[in-house]
Amino acid sequence: MDDGPEWFAAKRYGYGAGLPISWQGWALTLSFVAVAIVTSIKFHDNKLVLFAIMIPVVLAFMLIAARTTRGGWRWRWGEDD
């Protein structure tokens, strides 16, 4: 079943995405980490602004990762898909 792009591998155990499996997944992950680091450094003294910026960034990252994970996000018990 081809549901669209596959940027992340599915986790073998648990819920969510594993490591990136394409350059797009790695670019998204590295961009997320860069935004998190820069935001944390710039707004380390103003926690409210830090959270106001990071909450939408984290939610956007999670949404994109969920839509581009091979097999989607669901609970897995270790069986091969």
TIVO-2410 file (N, C-alpha, C; in nm, 3 decimals):
# residues 81
REC num residu      c1      c2      c3 atome chaine
REC   1      M   0.085  -0.119   0.000     N      A
REC   1      M   0.000   0.000   0.000    CA      A
REC   1      M   0.089   0.124   0.000     C      A
REC   2      D   0.074   0.209  -0.099     N      A
REC   2      D   0.154   0.330  -0.110    CA      A
REC   2      D   0.071   0.449  -0.063     C      A
REC   3      D   0.102   0.495   0.057     N      A
REC   3      D   0.026   0.607   0.115    CA      A
REC   3      D   0.094   0.741   0.093     C      A
REC   4      G   0.204   0.743   0.025     N      A
REC   4      G   0.274   0.868   0.003    CA      A
REC   4      G   0.422   0.855   0.034     C      A
REC   5      P   0.488   0.966   0.059     N      A
REC   5      P   0.632   0.962   0.083    CA      A
REC   5      P   0.665   0.888   0.213     C      A
REC   6      E   0.780   0.823   0.213     N      A
REC   6      E   0.829   0.755   0.332    CA      A
REC   6      E   0.961   0.818   0.372     C      A
REC   7      W   0.957   0.902   0.473     N      A
REC   7      W   1.076   0.971   0.519    CA      A
REC   7      W   1.133   0.910   0.646     C      A
REC   8      F   1.048   0.840   0.722     N      A
REC   8      F   1.089   0.782   0.849    CA      A
REC   8      F   1.053   0.635   0.853     C      A
REC   9      A   1.137   0.556   0.918     N      A
REC   9      A   1.105   0.416   0.942    CA      A
REC   9      A   1.010   0.407   1.060     C      A
REC  10      A   0.931   0.302   1.061     N      A
REC  10      A   0.843   0.279   1.175    CA      A
REC  10      A   0.926   0.222   1.290     C      A
REC  11      K   0.888   0.254   1.412     N      A
REC  11      K   0.953   0.193   1.528    CA      A
REC  11      K   0.917   0.046   1.532     C      A
REC  12      R   1.010  -0.037   1.576     N      A
REC  12      R   0.982  -0.180   1.587    CA      A
REC  12      R   0.895  -0.209   1.709     C      A
REC  13      Y   0.918  -0.137   1.818     N      A
REC  13      Y   0.840  -0.150   1.941    CA      A
REC  13      Y   0.786  -0.014   1.980     C      A
REC  14      G   0.662  -0.007   2.021     N      A
REC  14      G   0.605   0.118   2.068    CA      A
REC  14      G   0.529   0.193   1.960     C      A
REC  15      Y   0.514   0.322   1.983     N      A
REC  15      Y   0.432   0.408   1.899    CA      A
REC  15      Y   0.517   0.518   1.842     C      A
REC  16      G   0.500   0.548   1.714     N      A
REC  16      G   0.568   0.663   1.657    CA      A
REC  16      G   0.665   0.627   1.547     C      A
REC  17      A   0.755   0.719   1.518     N      A
REC  17      A   0.850   0.705   1.409    CA      A
REC  17      A   0.987   0.670   1.464     C      A
REC  18      G   1.064   0.601   1.380     N      A
REC  18      G   1.203   0.571   1.411    CA      A
REC  18      G   1.294   0.672   1.343     C      A
REC  19      L   1.408   0.623   1.299     N      A
REC  19      L   1.506   0.710   1.235    CA      A
REC  19      L   1.463   0.748   1.093     C      A
REC  20      P   1.513   0.861   1.044     N      A
REC  20      P   1.486   0.899   0.905    CA      A
REC  20      P   1.547   0.797   0.809     C      A
REC  21      I   1.478   0.774   0.697     N      A
REC  21      I   1.528   0.680   0.596    CA      A
REC  21      I   1.547   0.747   0.460     C      A
REC  22      S   1.526   0.877   0.453     N      A
REC  22      S   1.548   0.950   0.328    CA      A
REC  22      S   1.612   1.084   0.360     C      A
REC  23      W   1.662   1.148   0.256     N      A
REC  23      W   1.726   1.279   0.278    CA      A
REC  23      W   1.626   1.381   0.329     C      A
REC  24      Q   1.498   1.368   0.289     N      A
REC  24      Q   1.396   1.461   0.336    CA      A
REC  24      Q   1.374   1.446   0.486     C      A
REC  25      G   1.373   1.322   0.532     N      A
REC  25      G   1.358   1.297   0.676    CA      A
REC  25      G   1.475   1.352   0.756     C      A
REC  26      W   1.596   1.331   0.703     N      A
REC  26      W   1.714   1.385   0.772    CA      A
REC  26      W   1.714   1.538   0.769     C      A
REC  27      A   1.674   1.597   0.658     N      A
REC  27      A   1.669   1.743   0.649    CA      A
REC  27      A   1.567   1.799   0.749     C      A
REC  28      L   1.451   1.735   0.757     N      A
REC  28      L   1.349   1.778   0.853    CA      A
REC  28      L   1.399   1.766   0.996     C      A
REC  29      T   1.461   1.654   1.028     N      A
REC  29      T   1.510   1.631   1.164    CA      A
REC  29      T   1.620   1.729   1.201     C      A
REC  30      L   1.716   1.749   1.111     N      A
REC  30      L   1.825   1.842   1.140    CA      A
REC  30      L   1.775   1.986   1.149     C      A
REC  31      S   1.677   2.022   1.067     N      A
REC  31      S   1.618   2.156   1.076    CA      A
REC  31      S   1.546   2.174   1.209     C      A
REC  32      F   1.473   2.072   1.252     N      A
REC  32      F   1.405   2.078   1.381    CA      A
REC  32      F   1.506   2.096   1.495     C      A
REC  33      V   1.614   2.020   1.492     N      A
REC  33      V   1.716   2.031   1.596    CA      A
REC  33      V   1.780   2.171   1.593     C      A
REC  34      A   1.807   2.223   1.474     N      A
REC  34      A   1.867   2.356   1.463    CA      A
REC  34      A   1.774   2.463   1.519     C      A
REC  35      V   1.646   2.456   1.484     N      A
REC  35      V   1.548   2.554   1.536    CA      A
REC  35      V   1.539   2.543   1.688     C      A
REC  36      A   1.539   2.420   1.740     N      A
REC  36      A   1.530   2.401   1.885    CA      A
REC  36      A   1.652   2.458   1.956     C      A
REC  37      I   1.771   2.437   1.901     N      A
REC  37      I   1.893   2.489   1.964    CA      A
REC  37      I   1.897   2.641   1.959     C      A
REC  38      V   1.873   2.698   1.841     N      A
REC  38      V   1.878   2.844   1.826    CA      A
REC  38      V   1.773   2.910   1.915     C      A
REC  39      T   1.651   2.856   1.917     N      A
REC  39      T   1.544   2.912   1.999    CA      A
REC  39      T   1.579   2.902   2.147     C      A
REC  40      S   1.635   2.790   2.188     N      A
REC  40      S   1.673   2.772   2.328    CA      A
REC  40      S   1.782   2.869   2.370     C      A
REC  41      I   1.877   2.892   2.283     N      A
REC  41      I   1.985   2.986   2.315    CA      A
REC  41      I   1.933   3.129   2.318     C      A
REC  42      K   1.853   3.165   2.219     N      A
REC  42      K   1.805   3.303   2.209    CA      A
REC  42      K   1.706   3.339   2.320     C      A
REC  43      F   1.620   3.246   2.359     N      A
REC  43      F   1.514   3.276   2.455    CA      A
REC  43      F   1.529   3.198   2.586     C      A
REC  44      H   1.654   3.168   2.625     N      A
REC  44      H   1.675   3.092   2.747    CA      A
REC  44      H   1.627   3.165   2.872     C      A
REC  45      D   1.622   3.296   2.866     N      A
REC  45      D   1.578   3.374   2.983    CA      A
REC  45      D   1.429   3.407   2.981     C      A
REC  46      N   1.360   3.374   2.872     N      A
REC  46      N   1.217   3.403   2.861    CA      A
REC  46      N   1.144   3.274   2.823     C      A
REC  47      K   1.112   3.197   2.926     N      A
REC  47      K   1.053   3.064   2.904    CA      A
REC  47      K   0.919   3.069   2.832     C      A
REC  48      L   0.839   3.170   2.856     N      A
REC  48      L   0.709   3.179   2.792    CA      A
REC  48      L   0.722   3.192   2.641     C      A
REC  49      V   0.813   3.277   2.597     N      A
REC  49      V   0.837   3.293   2.453    CA      A
REC  49      V   0.896   3.164   2.395     C      A
REC  50      L   0.987   3.102   2.470     N      A
REC  50      L   1.047   2.976   2.426    CA      A
REC  50      L   0.939   2.871   2.401     C      A
REC  51      F   0.848   2.854   2.496     N      A
REC  51      F   0.740   2.756   2.479    CA      A
REC  51      F   0.643   2.798   2.368     C      A
REC  52      A   0.616   2.926   2.357     N      A
REC  52      A   0.524   2.974   2.253    CA      A
REC  52      A   0.579   2.946   2.113     C      A
REC  53      I   0.710   2.947   2.099     N      A
REC  53      I   0.771   2.917   1.969    CA      A
REC  53      I   0.783   2.767   1.949     C      A
REC  54      M   0.827   2.696   2.051     N      A
REC  54      M   0.858   2.554   2.035    CA      A
REC  54      M   0.735   2.463   2.025     C      A
REC  55      I   0.626   2.499   2.090     N      A
REC  55      I   0.508   2.412   2.085    CA      A
REC  55      I   0.459   2.395   1.940     C      A
REC  56      P   0.439   2.502   1.863     N      A
REC  56      P   0.397   2.481   1.723    CA      A
REC  56      P   0.504   2.410   1.639     C      A
REC  57      V   0.631   2.436   1.667     N      A
REC  57      V   0.739   2.371   1.592    CA      A
REC  57      V   0.738   2.220   1.618     C      A
REC  58      V   0.724   2.180   1.744     N      A
REC  58      V   0.719   2.038   1.780    CA      A
REC  58      V   0.595   1.972   1.718     C      A
REC  59      L   0.481   2.038   1.727     N      A
REC  59      L   0.359   1.982   1.671    CA      A
REC  59      L   0.369   1.966   1.519     C      A
REC  60      A   0.429   2.064   1.451     N      A
REC  60      A   0.447   2.055   1.306    CA      A
REC  60      A   0.541   1.940   1.271     C      A
REC  61      F   0.650   1.926   1.346     N      A
REC  61      F   0.744   1.817   1.322    CA      A
REC  61      F   0.675   1.682   1.341     C      A
REC  62      M   0.598   1.669   1.448     N      A
REC  62      M   0.527   1.544   1.475    CA      A
REC  62      M   0.425   1.512   1.366     C      A
REC  63      L   0.353   1.612   1.320     N      A
REC  63      L   0.253   1.592   1.216    CA      A
REC  63      L   0.317   1.546   1.085     C      A
REC  64      I   0.425   1.612   1.046     N      A
REC  64      I   0.494   1.574   0.923    CA      A
REC  64      I   0.554   1.434   0.938     C      A
REC  65      A   0.615   1.406   1.052     N      A
REC  65      A   0.673   1.273   1.074    CA      A
REC  65      A   0.565   1.165   1.072     C      A
REC  66      A   0.451   1.193   1.132     N      A
REC  66      A   0.342   1.094   1.135    CA      A
REC  66      A   0.291   1.065   0.994     C      A
REC  67      R   0.282   1.167   0.912     N      A
REC  67      R   0.229   1.149   0.776    CA      A
REC  67      R   0.329   1.086   0.681     C      A
REC  68      T   0.458   1.088   0.718     N      A
REC  68      T   0.561   1.036   0.628    CA      A
REC  68      T   0.634   0.915   0.685     C      A
REC  69      T   0.578   0.851   0.786     N      A
REC  69      T   0.637   0.731   0.843    CA      A
REC  69      T   0.586   0.608   0.768     C      A
REC  70      R   0.677   0.521   0.733     N      A
REC  70      R   0.640   0.397   0.662    CA      A
REC  70      R   0.544   0.315   0.749     C      A
REC  71      G   0.422   0.295   0.699     N      A
REC  71      G   0.322   0.220   0.774    CA      A
REC  71      G   0.243   0.303   0.873     C      A
REC  72      G   0.274   0.430   0.885     N      A
REC  72      G   0.201   0.518   0.976    CA      A
REC  72      G   0.237   0.495   1.122     C      A
REC  73      W   0.183   0.579   1.206     N      A
REC  73      W   0.205   0.567   1.350    CA      A
REC  73      W   0.099   0.474   1.408     C      A
REC  74      R   0.142   0.370   1.470     N      A
REC  74      R   0.054   0.280   1.543    CA      A
REC  74      R   0.139   0.202   1.641     C      A
REC  75      W   0.076   0.138   1.735     N      A
REC  75      W   0.150   0.060   1.833    CA      A
REC  75      W   0.205  -0.066   1.768     C      A
REC  76      R   0.331  -0.095   1.793     N      A
REC  76      R   0.395  -0.214   1.736    CA      A
REC  76      R   0.456  -0.297   1.848     C      A
REC  77      W   0.447  -0.429   1.833     N      A
REC  77      W   0.497  -0.523   1.933    CA      A
REC  77      W   0.623  -0.594   1.890     C      A
REC  78      G   0.684  -0.554   1.781     N      A
REC  78      G   0.809  -0.613   1.737    CA      A
REC  78      G   0.796  -0.707   1.620     C      A
REC  79      E   0.676  -0.736   1.576     N      A
REC  79      E   0.660  -0.822   1.460    CA      A
REC  79      E   0.701  -0.746   1.334     C      A
REC  80      D   0.743  -0.821   1.235     N      A
REC  80      D   0.775  -0.759   1.106    CA      A
REC  80      D   0.646  -0.720   1.036     C      A
REC  81      D   0.645  -0.603   0.974     N      A
REC  81      D   0.528  -0.557   0.897    CA      A
REC  81      D   0.530  -0.612   0.758     C      A
***
